[in-house]
Amino acid sequence: MRRATQSPYVIGIDFGTLSARAILVDARNGRELASAISEYPHGVIEGSLGKTPLKSQSALQDPRDYLHALKEVVPAVLRKGKIRGDQVAGLGTDFTSCTVLPVFANGEPLSFDKGLAKNPHSWVKLWKHHAAQPEADLINEIGQRRSEQFIPTYGGKYSSEWFFSKVLETVREAPQVYRAADRFIEAGDWIVWRLTGRETRNVSAAGFKGMRVHANGSDWAYPSAEFFAELHPELARVVEEKISGPVLGLGSSAGGLTAEWAEALRLRPGIPVATGNIDAHAGVPACGVTKPGSLVMIMGTSTCHLLIGEQKQEVEGICGVVQDGIVPGCWGYEAGQAGVGDMLGWFVDHRAPKYVHDEARRKGLSIHDLFSEQAAKLRPGESGLLALDWWNGNRSVLVDADLAGVLVGLTLQTRPHEIYRALIEATAFGTRQIVNAFTSKGIAIDEIFACGGLAQKNPLLMQIYADVLQRPIKVAGVQEASAFGAAMFGAVAAGIHPDIHAAASKMAPRPKKTYKPNAENRALYDALFMEYDKLHDYFGRDKNSVLKKLLRIRRKGK
Amino acid sequence: MRRATQSPYVIGIDFGTLSARAILVDARNGRELASAISEYPHGVIEGSLGKTPLKSQSALQDPRDYLHALKEVVPAVLRKGKIRGDQVAGLGTDFTSCTVLPVFANGEPLSFDKGLAKNPHSWVKLWKHHAAQPEADLINEIGQRRSEQFIPTYGGKYSSEWFFSKVLETVREAPQVYRAADRFIEAGDWIVWRLTGRETRNVSAAGFKGMRVHANGSDWAYPSAEFFAELHPELARVVEEKISGPVLGLGSSAGGLTAEWAEALRLRPGIPVATGNIDAHAGVPACGVTKPGSLVMIMGTSTCHLLIGEQKQEVEGICGVVQDGIVPGCWGYEAGQAGVGDMLGWFVDHRAPKYVHDEARRKGLSIHDLFSEQAAKLRPGESGLLALDWWNGNRSVLVDADLAGVLVGLTLQTRPHEIYRALIEATAFGTRQIVNAFTSKGIAIDEIFACGGLAQKNPLLMQIYADVLQRPIKVAGVQEASAFGAAMFGAVAAGIHPDIHAAASKMAPRPKKTYKPNAENRALYDALFMEYDKLHDYFGRDKNSVLKKLLRIRRKGK
């Protein structure tokens, strides 16, 4: 680790799905001096690539967009924050994941090559590129048969979104691209490579998405060559040939900023650049969380649950568990709910009747706010409604994208705001189910934090979560938790703070609000959760449940 | 039975919930010459009676309204049909049921008495007066304990809507009214009493609502004095004191029209007036149905299923089975679904989003028609949705007003017209459940007829019923089946036809349309019905089902 420099400023850069955002922070106290955002010129490439039609569920990106945004946002925060470039001591980044691209040995993307650029597989496959489901199915089938360690580590199932599903899709559909690629790499590691001139990988993405997992009681390992050869003969040496190399812990410096990039960003050459990180994960220390027993919920269209644990445990239906994966020195657990804000948005878009629109306009409220105002007056259970929150499938505990939503207790007297509340409650019960999956394995959850859009904007929802979980929930004091966390890891890489614990204690703002559980609602919510749990198992665990049969009927009818 | 007169015209008068309607028919061929409608000035009295607040779920009427409407509609059809009053050979009526009032020995309602009029119990309790649920509960408790015959006859449960629930409510809450009443009578029998000056009761209402039931292999009987005394000491002699008297078969003449009413209605004195009848029941012969093995569905806000059978069978969860109760010489069975058109109306009112309103306006369609147009393009099962149609409870087979609706299979891609179709399908599955309840007991259903607003107006719904039941469904050729059927029974009472079979063969129009089952949809609907049946038992049969628990939680929270 480098010695602390005199200069206390750091920059965190968050590469999202549609844009990149930078924030400039004083590492001594966490004061945010400026932020800037730049949209990717090509956004998400779907449907077709130029004139080439894309497979259904494809979602690509152009790596030039990341570089373009980088050159905009860093000088912008310097300008806005009135800080000279040579006052910046370090950089940190975070990126969507698993977002993967094939590159040449020098780090140049294959999509920069005129000939290869015509093939969609030469481009960045964005996290939400879901076209590799057949590959994921094969990986799970072979992985389960061979009892590969990644299967329990990933809660029983490897996702179509992840690293080797995407690479396997490439080797199966475009072997010439696979062969031309010297390396496959997470976009978050690639951007760090660009900035430092040095190829590294981060322990978090490698662990959570890339099959670099720990067997119980042993060190980490990738699956064997035999496993990869079974997936596809050309993959037998994929680890050695296309992936191997240094895997660095979070907060390590991946290298110094190159002269070329220092000039482009108006920064000092050689300042440390932190190793890459996953966007949601970077938000955890930004909430002030670095100790075991803390759960952070990143709540937006979907919810990501990140838990810091002291040891590894197999937990049903989690997304993954990785040593040093969120905070160095601890085990990081990830779980999630696939539809939260999305489901409420669906309800507002497709189920709000005209009279609700009229009333909202009259009162000058959004539909969400009108529903919240009305729903806040209801007692738990008053509407007689109960829902299963699976409008977008179930990510944890059941890990089943084929499940769908259920709504129970409708009558001629049921009104829209009652359903709105029932949907919120259902997502809270879904979180309680996840919390129970951890605590039933003896993994402590002492504190719960929330960040993201829903946590900031929907107080009714937050209070219901506190009541359903019967625990206080602390809403993060930062608005842009990921970029802020990236800046914190940048401060550690720059040696301003000795580790992420120290960085968090100095930099993370105090929670801006704590929602306290209302003890009066405890018994009612306990009773309602028992019914939720009953429906959860009835519809979710049986392979011949009504939901499964409906899906089969739906497919048979085609 | 009287001899046929020369004059072939008859009038049928249907007393509905909000209005009375008369039609003038040529009994030789069923040609409808005129119809007229008159709304009741006081409609349904709810909330308060003058300044007296009413109990929740009370629904009263003013008997003067019936007389007022009668004096309007009969002269109106003569005028419109250009028929002289002395050309009318007979009258028939039908009435909502169970609609009950207390009267003096001369037939004068207690509500006409200034002193008694202040008490709500002196007024007509309309069929949908649901305030007597505690009384119905007591009747069922004591009836079950004593193994009274009315319990199996009524499918296991006596309703809060029915005769003795309402009378028991009166004696418990207003003993002075009970004592002042010389008689309690169905409004349908009371109107016939007014017209003829003679107190009679009709076999149908007495059997379906009034506990005048057949034990297996024996003649009819009311429950014993011991039973009534257990309900309330003052009820011990209720049958002898307040109810006994002639009970006449359908199509019998209850007497000749009085001189006073002949003058008021501009008809000939002494013409036969048919005995009273229940409104839905009167519609059966109007569909041309008088033989065993025929099911008639009267489809509107709710659906009433009337089946003609050859013998008595105990069938789970039917409303009742009565000898001569629908067609003389046969057993009449009644079953029902509590929310059909109502539920679709709820969906349109409270769940149609703004963009659907906009599109309907642009296309010049009603919301129902727009949804139907879109839903007609879906294959069975295509939406992945399935519902339980219990928005207004379950009337048959489960007989449980506390059940509520369930909607399964919702996703972020679910659109409103898909739910609209799922609700229609759910009501069709509910009817299939009822059909199965009959046929599983060996009661034949050879033909299915439909009448009522939904049958006339919603072709998508009718086709789905034909497909789900995999049977042709014949839509009645009459628009106003009840009034038409009343006219047919009037023609029998007048001796124009020897019996209702002959009347039906001469007068009932042919079905206006037959919906034929689409064999391609059979397998898909069989598969969907299996899932419906699974949910039906899971949510409906268990006393600790999620729906029951939700109701308990709802009540506990109060």
HADDOCK unambig.tbl for C-alpha pairs under 7 A between the chains (distance, minus, plus):
assign (segid A and resid 343 and name CA) (segid B and resid 412 and name CA) 6.53 0.50 0.50
assign (segid A and resid 346 and name CA) (segid B and resid 412 and name CA) 6.11 0.50 0.50
assign (segid A and resid 350 and name CA) (segid B and resid 353 and name CA) 5.49 0.50 0.50
assign (segid A and resid 350 and name CA) (segid B and resid 415 and name CA) 6.81 0.50 0.50
assign (segid A and resid 350 and name CA) (segid B and resid 416 and name CA) 6.87 0.50 0.50
assign (segid A and resid 351 and name CA) (segid B and resid 351 and name CA) 5.05 0.50 0.50
assign (segid A and resid 351 and name CA) (segid B and resid 352 and name CA) 6.16 0.50 0.50
assign (segid A and resid 351 and name CA) (segid B and resid 353 and name CA) 5.18 0.50 0.50
assign (segid A and resid 352 and name CA) (segid B and resid 351 and name CA) 6.14 0.50 0.50
assign (segid A and resid 352 and name CA) (segid B and resid 352 and name CA) 6.94 0.50 0.50
assign (segid A and resid 352 and name CA) (segid B and resid 353 and name CA) 5.03 0.50 0.50
assign (segid A and resid 353 and name CA) (segid B and resid 350 and name CA) 5.53 0.50 0.50
assign (segid A and resid 353 and name CA) (segid B and resid 351 and name CA) 5.20 0.50 0.50
assign (segid A and resid 353 and name CA) (segid B and resid 352 and name CA) 5.04 0.50 0.50
assign (segid A and resid 353 and name CA) (segid B and resid 353 and name CA) 4.33 0.50 0.50
assign (segid A and resid 353 and name CA) (segid B and resid 354 and name CA) 5.87 0.50 0.50
assign (segid A and resid 354 and name CA) (segid B and resid 353 and name CA) 5.90 0.50 0.50
assign (segid A and resid 354 and name CA) (segid B and resid 354 and name CA) 4.77 0.50 0.50
assign (segid A and resid 381 and name CA) (segid B and resid 553 and name CA) 6.09 0.50 0.50
assign (segid A and resid 381 and name CA) (segid B and resid 554 and name CA) 5.13 0.50 0.50
assign (segid A and resid 382 and name CA) (segid B and resid 554 and name CA) 4.97 0.50 0.50
assign (segid A and resid 382 and name CA) (segid B and resid 557 and name CA) 6.89 0.50 0.50
assign (segid A and resid 384 and name CA) (segid B and resid 550 and name CA) 5.46 0.50 0.50
assign (segid A and resid 384 and name CA) (segid B and resid 551 and name CA) 6.06 0.50 0.50
assign (segid A and resid 384 and name CA) (segid B and resid 554 and name CA) 5.77 0.50 0.50
assign (segid A and resid 391 and name CA) (segid B and resid 410 and name CA) 5.68 0.50 0.50
assign (segid A and resid 391 and name CA) (segid B and resid 411 and name CA) 3.97 0.50 0.50
assign (segid A and resid 391 and name CA) (segid B and resid 412 and name CA) 5.45 0.50 0.50
assign (segid A and resid 392 and name CA) (segid B and resid 411 and name CA) 5.90 0.50 0.50
assign (segid A and resid 392 and name CA) (segid B and resid 412 and name CA) 6.21 0.50 0.50
assign (segid A and resid 404 and name CA) (segid B and resid 409 and name CA) 4.81 0.50 0.50
assign (segid A and resid 404 and name CA) (segid B and resid 410 and name CA) 5.39 0.50 0.50
assign (segid A and resid 404 and name CA) (segid B and resid 411 and name CA) 5.62 0.50 0.50
assign (segid A and resid 405 and name CA) (segid B and resid 408 and name CA) 6.26 0.50 0.50
assign (segid A and resid 405 and name CA) (segid B and resid 409 and name CA) 5.26 0.50 0.50
assign (segid A and resid 405 and name CA) (segid B and resid 410 and name CA) 4.40 0.50 0.50
assign (segid A and resid 405 and name CA) (segid B and resid 411 and name CA) 6.00 0.50 0.50
assign (segid A and resid 406 and name CA) (segid B and resid 407 and name CA) 5.70 0.50 0.50
assign (segid A and resid 406 and name CA) (segid B and resid 408 and name CA) 4.40 0.50 0.50
assign (segid A and resid 406 and name CA) (segid B and resid 409 and name CA) 6.01 0.50 0.50
assign (segid A and resid 406 and name CA) (segid B and resid 410 and name CA) 6.26 0.50 0.50
assign (segid A and resid 407 and name CA) (segid B and resid 406 and name CA) 5.70 0.50 0.50
assign (segid A and resid 407 and name CA) (segid B and resid 407 and name CA) 5.06 0.50 0.50
assign (segid A and resid 407 and name CA) (segid B and resid 408 and name CA) 6.38 0.50 0.50
assign (segid A and resid 408 and name CA) (segid B and resid 405 and name CA) 6.25 0.50 0.50
assign (segid A and resid 408 and name CA) (segid B and resid 406 and name CA) 4.40 0.50 0.50
assign (segid A and resid 408 and name CA) (segid B and resid 407 and name CA) 6.38 0.50 0.50
assign (segid A and resid 409 and name CA) (segid B and resid 404 and name CA) 4.82 0.50 0.50
assign (segid A and resid 409 and name CA) (segid B and resid 405 and name CA) 5.24 0.50 0.50
assign (segid A and resid 409 and name CA) (segid B and resid 406 and name CA) 5.99 0.50 0.50
assign (segid A and resid 409 and name CA) (segid B and resid 547 and name CA) 6.29 0.50 0.50
assign (segid A and resid 410 and name CA) (segid B and resid 391 and name CA) 5.69 0.50 0.50
assign (segid A and resid 410 and name CA) (segid B and resid 404 and name CA) 5.40 0.50 0.50
assign (segid A and resid 410 and name CA) (segid B and resid 405 and name CA) 4.41 0.50 0.50
assign (segid A and resid 410 and name CA) (segid B and resid 406 and name CA) 6.26 0.50 0.50
assign (segid A and resid 411 and name CA) (segid B and resid 391 and name CA) 3.99 0.50 0.50
assign (segid A and resid 411 and name CA) (segid B and resid 392 and name CA) 5.92 0.50 0.50
assign (segid A and resid 411 and name CA) (segid B and resid 404 and name CA) 5.63 0.50 0.50
assign (segid A and resid 411 and name CA) (segid B and resid 405 and name CA) 6.02 0.50 0.50
assign (segid A and resid 412 and name CA) (segid B and resid 343 and name CA) 6.53 0.50 0.50
assign (segid A and resid 412 and name CA) (segid B and resid 346 and name CA) 6.11 0.50 0.50
assign (segid A and resid 412 and name CA) (segid B and resid 391 and name CA) 5.44 0.50 0.50
assign (segid A and resid 412 and name CA) (segid B and resid 392 and name CA) 6.21 0.50 0.50
assign (segid A and resid 415 and name CA) (segid B and resid 350 and name CA) 6.79 0.50 0.50
assign (segid A and resid 416 and name CA) (segid B and resid 350 and name CA) 6.85 0.50 0.50
assign (segid A and resid 524 and name CA) (segid B and resid 553 and name CA) 6.81 0.50 0.50
assign (segid A and resid 531 and name CA) (segid B and resid 546 and name CA) 5.88 0.50 0.50
assign (segid A and resid 546 and name CA) (segid B and resid 531 and name CA) 5.90 0.50 0.50
assign (segid A and resid 547 and name CA) (segid B and resid 409 and name CA) 6.30 0.50 0.50
assign (segid A and resid 550 and name CA) (segid B and resid 384 and name CA) 5.46 0.50 0.50
assign (segid A and resid 551 and name CA) (segid B and resid 384 and name CA) 6.06 0.50 0.50
assign (segid A and resid 553 and name CA) (segid B and resid 381 and name CA) 6.06 0.50 0.50
assign (segid A and resid 553 and name CA) (segid B and resid 524 and name CA) 6.82 0.50 0.50
assign (segid A and resid 554 and name CA) (segid B and resid 381 and name CA) 5.09 0.50 0.50
assign (segid A and resid 554 and name CA) (segid B and resid 382 and name CA) 4.97 0.50 0.50
assign (segid A and resid 554 and name CA) (segid B and resid 384 and name CA) 5.75 0.50 0.50
assign (segid A and resid 557 and name CA) (segid B and resid 382 and name CA) 6.89 0.50 0.50
